[in-house]
Structure formats: C-alpha cells, structure tokens
Amino acid sequence: MREPIHVHPKQESSAIVLSGKLHFLVDGKEQIIRPGEKITIPAGSPHCFWNEDDVEAHSIQHFSPALRIQQLKKITALEYKTFQLSYSATERFFKGLAFFPLDIEDD
C-alpha cells in the first residue's frame, strides 16, 4: 500500500535513501531509489512513495523552502486523522518505513 498521491504546491521535495529501497511515483512515472541515490520532486508535481519490500527502508526527506513548520505539523496531524485504514492495512502501509522526528523551531 502506498501513501495517497499528493502535491506540495510551493515546495520542492527530495529524498536520499540511506538503506533499503523506495518506490516513487512522480508525474505518473515510477522510479526505484536505492541506498545513496537521491530523487528531487519539483513543486506542484503529483507524487507518492512506498516500500514494497520486507526490508525496512530509511531515507532523509527535505522540503524547500521550509515555509511554516507549525502549519505543516497541524496539516499532517489532520491528514493522519482523516486517513482512516483498518489496522492491518495501516500496518502494511507503515511496514518498512522509519520516520525520525526532527526538533525544528517555528519562526
């Protein structure tokens, strides 16, 4: 299962895969990114990513410009609450994805 296709209208995003591999769908084209590789997604491009393997994948995500961090946190929390899946589907979605929280101060 993959995350919903979405857009960052004003932000370029990128990911560097540290371990495992991640599948990205950007503007309708699928790419597989492996350790040491980077993908850059232009602002406004519909995209999503997922891990198809049993092996955990680790990546660093970057968004530029950063915009308002607190607003992003609120939107993410709202999306999480409204993205309702059964427990087993949620477990499959997050299997192999590791998230590292960053302590970032808002402007």
Secondary structure, 3 states (H helix, E strand, C coil): CCCCCECCCCCEEEEEEEECCEEEEECCEEEEECCCCEEEECCCCCEEEECCCCCCEEEEEEEECCCCHHHHHHHHHHHHHHCCCCHHHHHHHHCCECCCCCCCCCC
